[in-house]
Structures are given as C-alpha cells and as structure tokens.
Amino acid sequence: MKGKNFPSNTEIERLKKIEKVADEVIEKIGNPVSPLQVSAVIESLGYRHADCPTEFGKKNIFELSKDVYKICKLKVRRGKAKKGKTKQLGFLHSFWIFIRYFSGGIALGLPIASQIAFIAFTGYSLWAWIKFTELQATIVALGTILSFIVTGGFTQVIGREVTYYLSIGNKITARAIAFKLFNYGFATSIAFGFLLFILNLVFEIFPKKFLLIALVYYFLLSILWLSTSLIYSAKRKLAVFTILSIGTLVVIWLHKFNSLNIHIAHIIGLTTSDVLMTLWARFIFRLKKGEKKITYVSLKVKRRSVLAYVNSPFFKFGLYYFLLLFLDRLISWSAPSKGKFYLFWFRTPYELGVDWALLSFGLMLAMLEYTVNDFSEKLIPTQKKFPAFEIKSHNAWYLNFYLVKFSLLVIFGLASIIAVYLIVMKLGEVYQHIKEVREFFSSPITFKVFYLASISYLFLAIGLLNNLFFFTLWKPEFGLKAIRSALLVDLVVGLISSRLISWEYGVLGFTLGSLVFAITTTWHMLKFLKTIDYQYYSAF
C-alpha cells in the first residue's frame, strides 16, 4: 500500500484534539441536541475561530462543531451499550475510587509525616531539632508560623487555579498563573518580613539577632510552601516527599557528622530544598513543542484585577485557615508564666500535644481527599440521572450522599484519634529506655492538649468537609462566614481561658472555635442541600 492512504501524523493529532473537545462537550452538557448547541459550548470552553485551522484543520467553530457533534453521538450510544455492565461493576468501581483517592490523601500528608518520623528516629527535621533550647525553638516556631500564615492565601489560590487549568488541558494558562501567583507570594513574603523588621527596630519586641534568625527561617519556609503548592497542583506528591527528605538529610549530615551550627545547617538544608523544589516546578510546567502554540489564555493572566477579584474569597479562606490552626499557640505562648523571657515563648509540652493530635488530623484529611473527589466524579452523572421534574428526588440523593460521607468522617475521625493515641502510647512503652521518649510523656500538659486538640481537629475536619462542597459549587461565602466566627471565638475564649485559668488552656479557644466552624458550616450545608438543584445551576 502507498503511504498516502494513511492519515499523516498531523491529521492524527488533529483527530485526537477533536475527540478531546467532544469529551469536554459531553462532560459539560451530556448528550447534545444539535451541532449549533455544540458550537456554543465549544466557544464557552474558550476555543476561538482563529484556532480552528491550525489546531483542528477546520475553517471555523461551526465546521468543527459538526464533527464534534457526530463524535458525541457515537460516544453516547457506546455509553448506553455499556450501562448494564457498569452497574455490575458499581461496587468495585466505588471501592477503587476510595483506594485511589484515600491513598492520594495519604501521599499528600506523607511529607509532614516523614518530617515527624525524621524527628522521632533521628532527632532532626528540615527546620527543627529535638535538642533545641526553648529560646531556639521560639525563634524557629515564630518563623514557621508566620510563613504558613503569610503564604496561606497564595497556596490556596495556586492549588485551585492551577489544578483547574491543568485539568482542562490548558497548560499555558496554568503555567502563567502558577508563576504569577508564586511571584506575588514571594514579593508579599519579602514585604511582610521587611515590615516586621522595621517594627521591631522601633518597638524592640525581640532582640535583633533573635528576629533576624526567625526571619531567615520564615523567608526560606515561605519559598518552600509556595513552590510546594506548584508541585502539588500538578499532582506530583511524591516529589515533595523526596525533596524534603533530601533537604533533611543535608541538615543531618552537616550538623551531626560535620558539627556545623544547627541554624546554619537548617539554612543550607532549606535552601537546598527550595532550589530543588523551584527547579522541579519549572521543569513540570515547561512547555513542550506542541504546547507552545497559544490556543486560549485566560483573562486572569493578562489582568491582575480579574485574578484578584475571582480568587479573593479563596485567598481569604487560606489566610483564615492557617490563622485558625496557629492562633491558639500564639495565645498560649504569649500568656504570662514563669520562665517566659519574651512576648512570645515556645512551650514544649504544648507543642508535643498538638503535634501528637496532628497525626490523626492527617488521616482525616486523607478521608476528605476521597470525599471531595468522589463528589466531583458523581456530580455530572447525577445531574444526568434525574429528569428536570424530579427535583425532590435529585436533592434527596445529594442529602443522602452528604450524610453518608459526614458519618464516615466522624466514625473514621474518632477511630483515628483512638488509634493514634494507642500506637503512640505503645511506642512509649517499647522505647521508654530512651531519654527523649520519657520526656515526651513526662508532662500532663501534653496529654491535656492532645485530648482537646484531637477533638478540635475532628471539628475542623467536619468544617472543611462542608467547605469543600461549597468550594466545588462556587459558594465560598458560606465557609468564609463560618471561619470568621470560628476565629473570633478562638481569640476570645483562648485569651480568657489562658489568662484566667492557665496558659495551656488557650487550646480551649481552638476547640470551641473549631466547634463553631463545624456547626455553622453544617447548618449552612443542610440548608444548601435543600436547594442544591439551584445551587448547581447557578454555579455553572
């Protein structure tokens, strides 16, 4: 046969692109009724007449829509033929979805879990050391907490925007927004650090050397969180674990085997991880030859005001979330007590209790990862399942889905708390001959904080579950109102209890604040589900 009877590589690529557009159309509207409807959907997806000749080999969108319409009809017919088989595989598919996304959630928490493991077995992490004095721990804790709070809004928006554009195959926009947000976060981190330095010069809150070291940790960790969010948004979770582990090994090698000052070792280790993380992010977002042809670039890239306006609720939520996570520490560690030398003073028993509780929270986050992805996957098929006049049945299905996921989270969360408690206690018995292990269990404050923080994290997970539904259907205002109320309760209760009872009772603020977050978002969620038919329609 002659080669001319076969389609060229260019034609094959164009056919693949047309099929991809057909998949996007089906995902958005299901079974199309006409080529004209398809052309309207194609335009709404961001494709232009000017792109058609080079990208698809068609004169314009109307010509493209005819081919896309035929492919959609063929795919819909094939889908109906497979419907019976899909029902039989329903349970296996659901089980696979759970394993897939729950393990993905575990992988998401693997970097932090690895840092806890490094501390437990080597005494080192990328930014901590088990033999820190309380002064050194205070310095590092200040830098660490500030880095999370200052970058929290940016990492939230990066995760949302970049993941979205990558999911629809628009890598050009994803790349542009990723680096634009990274640069904004980087500049904000510098500006905040400089402002803090100037304020300290004026008011002399901390010794100059103290603050300079804290700011170095703050700056390097800020870069780390920003670059990590880029890699997470591209679903490269194991890369984060690997790079953080490399940086930690550098710290161990420099301090333990070369007797370098611990802060200098941390600075070099953090710098190593920052460089590797940033380079890897740039490698991931590099544009290959076929991706350099500009098809559609979002207006968010061209206009900062559009990017800011669209994402301001999500930015605020990221900021408030990290404030809620750390506010109880700031309150408790600033309370008057013996042995306190500065306005802010690290308390080891308190931090040990919170970190112990954090282990169960990591498992709850894995369950949240499964829940939100399961919801997203069922969203469009469920819309197609119910006719327009069966609104009550439609809304009842979502209510049942939510109640099942809510119950699973509560049961799993309680089981995680109990399991973490028993495992850590058992490890304490096995390794009680080690001095550091005995010191871990030596203070009753550690246990007190663990109990309250564990329940707090469960309440927080419930609030996050509700908020993930709100975010998916573009209703962030419900979560924002709830988390603002939670912050206010956390602040007021934490200040009163830590000043009138004892400094460690600042954790009560976190407990009641998280409870308010859980109750408020659940109340909004139950109301939300009564009109989810409208909420879905208005979201898209």
N, C-alpha and C positions, 0 to 999 in steps of 0.2 A: 504493500500500500504506500501511497505517497503521503508525505508529511502534511500536505495541505488539507487532507481530510480530517485532521485532528485540530482541535482548538489550540491557539497559542497560549503561552504562559500568561500573557496579559489578559486574554479573554477568560481564562480560568479564574484569575484573581478577581476580575470584574464580576463574574458569576457568583463567586463566594461573597463578595460585598453586597450584591443584590439580595442574596439569601439571608445575609445578616440583617439587612434592612427589613426583610419580611418577618424575621423573628422579632424585631423590635416593634413592628406594627401589631403583630399578634399579641405580644406582651401588653401592649397599651390598650387595644380595643377588642381583642379576641377575633372572632370571625367577621371580616369586613363585608359590607353590603355592595360596594361599588368601587371602581378604580378612582372615582372622584373623591370618595371618602379617604381612600388610601393616600392620595396626593396631599390632602390637607394634613393628615397625620405625619407624613414624611416631612412636610415643612415645619410642623410643630417640633419635630425631633432635631431641627437645626440644619437640615440639608438645604442647599440653595440650587437654583437653576444653573448657576455658573459652575458648580461642582460636577454636574452630571456628565458632560462629555469626557472629562479626564478620569473621573472616578468610576463611572459605570458604563461608559460608551453609549450614553443616551443623550438626545438633544436637550431635554429638559425634564422637570419633575413629572409632568403629565405622561410623557413616554415611559419614564421609569416606573410610574405607578401601575401601568398596565401589566408589566412583568411581575412586579411585586404582588399585585392582586392575584395573579394566577398561582404563584408560589404559595401564597397564604391559603388559598382554597385547597390546594393539594395537601398542604400540611395539616389543615383542619380535618380533611377526610381521613388522612392517616391516623390522626389523633383519635378520632371516633372509633376506628377499627381496633385500636389498642386499648380502648377504655375498659373492656371486660378484664383483660389481663392486668391492668393497673390496679383494679380493685382487689384482685387476689394478692397482689404484692404490696398492698397498702401497709400492713403491719411491718413487713420487712423494710419498706421504704422509710417509715416513720422511725424505726429503730436505727437505721443507718443515718438518718438526719440527726438524731440525738447524739450518736457516737461521733459523727463528723464535727458538729459544732461544739459539743461539750469538750472534746479533745482540743479543738481550736481555742476555746476559752482557757483551758489549762495551759496551752502553749503561750497564750497571751500573758499569763501570770508567771510563766517559767523564769523570766529574767529576775524578778523580785524574789521568787522562791530560791533561785540559785544564789542570790546575794545573802539571803538568810542562812542558806546551807554553808556558804563560804565562812560566814561569821561563826557558825556553830562548830565547824570542823577545823578551821584554820585560824580563827580569831580576826580575820580581815574581811573587809568588803571593799568595793571600789571607792567608797567615801567614808568608811567607818573603821574602827579598830576596837577590839574588846577591852584593851588596856588604856583607853583614853581616860585622862583625868576629867572631872566634871567640867572644868574650865574648857578643855579641848573639845569635849562633847557639846558644850554650849555653843562654841564657835561654829562647829560643823552643822549642828542642828539648825542654827539661825540661817546659815547659808542654804541649807537643804529646803527648809520650809518656804523661804522666800522664793526659791527657784520654782517650786511647784505652783505657788500662788500666782506669780507674775506671768508664767508661761501657760497656765491652765486654760485660759480662754483661747489662745492661739492653737494649742494642741487639739482642743475640741473642734475648732473650725477646720483645721487641717484634716483631721480624721473624717469629718463629714463631707467636705467639698471634694477632696482628692479621691476618696473612695468612690463617690458618686460618678465623677467623670471617667475614672478608670473602668467602672462597671459598664458604662455605655460605650466604651471603646474610644473615647476622646482623650487620648494621651497628651495631645498638645495643650489643651486647656488644663488638664490635671497637672502637668509639669509646670506650666506658667503660674498657676495658683499656688502650687506647693512651694515654689521658691520665693514667690512674692510674700506669702504668709510667714515663711521662715525668716525672711529679711525683716519684716515688720516686728516679729517676735524678738529677733536678735537686737534690733535698734531699741525696742522698748526695754529689754533687759539691761542694756548699757545705760539708758537714760535713768531708769529707776535706781540702779546701783550708784550712779553719779549723784543723784538727788539725795540718797541715803548718806553718802559720804559727806556731802555739804552740810546736811542737817546735823550730823554727828560732830562736825567741826564747830558748829555754832553752839549746840546744846551739850556736847560732851557726854553722850549717853553711855558710850563704851570707850575703852582705851583705843587709841588709833591702831595699834598693832592688832588688837583683837578684831576690830572691824575689817581691816584690810584682808586678813586671812579668811574671814567669813565671806567677804565679797568675792574672793578668788573662787572659793567653793561654789558660791551662788552663781557666778558667771559661767563656770565650766559645766555645772549641772544644768543650767538653763539651756545651753547649747545642746547638751545631751538629750534633754527631753524634746526639744524642737526637732532635732534630726531623727530621734527615735520615732516620733509621730509620723514622719515622712515614710519610714520603712514599714511601720505598722499599717499605714493606709494602703500600701502596696501588697499587704498580706505576706510579708516576709518575716514572720515572727521568730523563727529560729535564728535568723541573722542577728537579731538584737541580743538574744541569749549568748551567742558565740562572741560577739564583740565586747559585751560587758564582762564576760569571763576572761577574755584576753587582757582587758584593762586591769582586772583584779589580780591576775597572775603577775602582771608587771609590778603592781604595788607590793605583792608578797616577795617577789624576787629582789626588789630594790631595798625594802626595809628589813626583811628577815635575814636575807643572805648577803646583803651589802651594807647593812647598818645605816642606810640613809634616813634622814629625819622623816617621820611619818607623814607630816603635812606635805613635804616635797615629793615623797613617794606617791601620795594621793594625787597631787597636782599633775605629775607625769603620767600616772595611770589614767586619770580622767582625760587629759589631753590626748593620749593615745586612743582612747575610746571615741572621743569627739571627732578626731581626724578620720578614723576608720568608718564611723557611722555616717559622717558627712560625705565621704568619698563613695561609700556604698550606696547612699541615697542618690547621689548624682549618677552613678552607674545604672541604677534601677530605672531612673527617669530619663536616661539618654534616649534620643530619637534615632531609630534605625532609618535606613534609607527610604523605605516605603512610608514611614510615618512623618516625614518632613514636609509632605505636601499638605498645605493648610486646607482643611475642609471647613471646620466650624470652630471658631474661638469665642467663648462666652464673653459677653459684655463686662462680666466681673473682672476679667483680666485687664481690660482697657480703662475701666473707671473704678478708682478706689472707693468712691462713694457708693457705687452699686454693691460691691463686695461687702462693704461695711454694713450697709442697710439690711441686706438679705440675711447676714450672719450675726447681727448684733445680739439676738436672743440666745443663740448657741454659745457665743463668746461669753456672755454674762453668766450663763449656766456653768460653763467650765471654770470661771473665776469663783463663783459662789460654791461650787462643789469642793474645790480644794480649800477654800476658807472653812467650810463646814468640817472637813477632815482634820484640820490642824488647829482650829480655834480653841478647842479645849486644852490643848498643850500650851498654847500661848497664854491662856488664862491661868492655868495651874502653875506653870513655870515662872509666872510674874507675880504670884501671890507671896506676901511676906512670910518668911520662915527662917529658921536657924540655918546657918551655913550658906546663905544666899549673899553673893557679893555684888551682883549687878541687877539691873531691871529685869533681865531675862536670864533664868538659870536652869540648866538641864537637870532633870531628876531621873536618875537611872531606873528605880523601881517602877515609876510611872510608864516610862518608855518600854520597858520589858513587858508590862501588862498589855499595852496597846499593840505591840508587835506580835505578841502571842495570839491575841484576838484576830489580828490581821490575817493569820493563816486560814482561818475559817472563812473570812470575807473573800479571799482569793478563790475558794471553791464556789462560793455563792456567785461570784462574777462569771465563772465558767457556765453556771446554770443560766445566767442572764444572757450570755452569748448564744446559747442554744435557743432560748425562748424568742429573742428578737429575730433571729434568722428563720426560725420556724414560722413565726408570724408573717414575715416578709414573703416567704415562699407560698404561704397559703392565701395571701391577700387577694391576688388577682384570680386564682382558680375559684375562690369562694364567691367572688363577685359574679363570675360566670355561672355558678351553680344555681343561684336563686333568680327567678324571674322578677321583674320590676315590681310586681304587685304583692310579692311575699316579703314585705319589709319586716314584719314581726319575726318571721322565721329566720330571716337574714340576721337581724340584730340579736336574736336569741342564740344563734350559733356562736357569734363572737363573745357574748357574755359567758357561755359555757366554756369556750376556749380559754378565756381570761381566768375564770375561776379555777380551772384545772391547773393552769400554769402558776397561778397565785398559790394554790395549795401545795403544789410540788416544791415551789421555792421555800415556803415556810417549813415544810417537813424536812427538806434537804438541808436547809439552813440550820435547823435545830440539831439534826444528825451530825452536821459538820462541826458545830461547836462542841458537842459531846465527844466526837471522835478526836478532835484536835486536843482537847483537854486530857483525855485518857492517854493518848500517844505521848504527849509531852511529859506527863507525869510518869509514865513507864520509862521513858528515856532518862528522866531524872533519877529514877531508882537504879537503872543499869549503870549510869555514868556518875554516880554520886561521889566516886573517889576523885573526880576532877574538881578542883577548887572553883573554877568559873561556874560549873553546873550547880554546885552547892550555893554559890552566891545568888544565882538566878532565883532560887526558891526560898531565899533567906528572909525576904521582906513580905509581910502580909499585905502591903500596899499593892504589890504585883498581882496577887490573886484578886484583890478587891477591884482593881482597874480592869483586869481580864474579864471578870464576870459582867461588869457594866458595859465595857467596850464591845464585848461579843454580842450582847443584845442590841447595842447601838448599831453595829454593823448589819445585823439582820433587819432592823427597821430601815436602815439606809438602803439595803438591797431591795426591799419592797418598794420604797420610793423610786429607786432607779428603774425597777421593772415597769412601774406605771409611766415613768417619764419616757422610757424607750418607745412605748406605744404612742405617746404624744408626739415625740420627735418624728416617728415614722410617718405619721399622718399630718405633719407640719402644724402642730398645735403646741409650740413650746411655751406659750404664755401660762399654761396650767402648771407646768413644772417650775417655772420661774417664780410665780406667786408663792408656791409651796416652799421652795428652798429659801426664799427671803424670810418667810415666817420662821422657818427652822433656825436660820442664823440668828434672828432676834432672840428666840427662846434660848438658844445655846449661849449667847452672850450674857443675857440677864441671869439665867439660872446658874451658869458657870461662875459668874462673878460673885453672886450672893453665897452660893454653897462653898466656894473655895475661900472666901473671906470670913464667913461666919462659922463654918464647921472646921474644915481643914483643907490645906492646899490641894490634896489629891482628889477632892470631891468636885473639882472642875469638870471631871468626866460626867457628872450628872447633867451638865449642860448639853453635852454631846448626846446623852441618852434621850433626854426629853426633846431636844431639837430634832433628832432623827425620828422619834415617835411622831412628832408633829408633821414632819415631812411624809412619813408613811401614811398617816391617817388622812391628811389633806389631799395627797395625790390619789389615794384610793377612793375617797369621796368624789373627787373630780372624775376619776376613771369610770365609776359606776354610772354617773350622770352622762358621761361621754358615750358610753356603750349604748345607752337608750336611743341615741340619735346617730349611731355610727354610719348609717346609710348616708346621711347628710354630711357627716364629717369626712367620709371617704370622698364624696363628690366634690366638696369644697377644697379638699387638699390637692386634687389633681385637675 
